[in-house]
Amino acid sequence: MMSMNEMKNKAGQKEIPVYLFSGFLDSGKTTFIQGTLEDPAFQNGEERTLVLLCEEGEEELHPAKFAAEGVKIVTVEEEEELTAAYLSELERKYNIDRVVVEYNGMWMLDRFYGEMPPNWIVYQEMCLADATVFLTYNANMRNLVFDKLKSVETIVFRNFTRDMDKMEYHKIVRAASRRAEIIYEYGENDIEFDNIEDPLPFDLDAPVIEIEDRDYALWYRDITEEEPKYYDKTIRVKGRSLLGGGLADDEFVIGRHIMTCCVEDIQFGGLVAKYDKAQTLNHGGWVIMTAVIRKEYNKMYESEGPVFHVLELEKCEPLEDEVATFF
């Protein structure tokens, strides 16, 4: 393991590991952080730790029980305080080696990620959730719940009971992230790791991979996350054709609008296709395309990526529900 002095970024600054704990009020974040800072394996006494508390719950931290002295605790009362300048000033003021963040469940994580100094690196992101109210939060504040799940490495459902349906929780997490580890906590030292399999709803080994309209969002996320397994495969998919915008005359973008959690976050998800009759297509029109996926450089990506080489294409009527979703 590298020492703190050895961890430098490209600008020569010391890298500051960030341990980010998110979740809604009374989900157990403070208790978890307290236990972490009491653990000698985490607190070996060498690192200077800054704790950023972004909400005030019923529980409080007890520095006297920490495994190391000199932990600095700073309370951030307003989301607008989280600026790159402020965070950098805290780093200089306390000469810190790492940061532990208890994030406010009502604040969007993009704010923190967008304002982190460039030498701050998130080493771990964990979400804690009270299972007894999580489904209600998801029903009423889905955008905030999705925000806490989209980049999380591990989510712990606390206060879980044997009669709860794990599949309900599993589906919500998987709509935001296919990679997050899910843990169900029944009590102290009584946990269960989620082992529910998530087979893709299409056959990657078929001569032609058929993407059903309802599965577009899932397929698009999968191909953007795991491109290599699609290279040299033949696929049939329906979407809108977009022209112009710097595309070559024999290129178009095929895609659909995708809603990940709510109307406000709808974005167009599409990929480049090469087709010698591209200029005969209607901009924004709907097509059914069969194509081979190749890995090649394309200036729209500014890098290598999946490019469709059209084998067959026909114009079609728009879908009744044009926006693709994960649920």
Order of alpha helices (4+ residues) and beta strands (2+ residues): beta-alpha-beta-beta-alpha-beta-alpha-beta-alpha-alpha-beta-alpha-beta-beta-beta-alpha-beta-beta-beta-beta-beta-beta
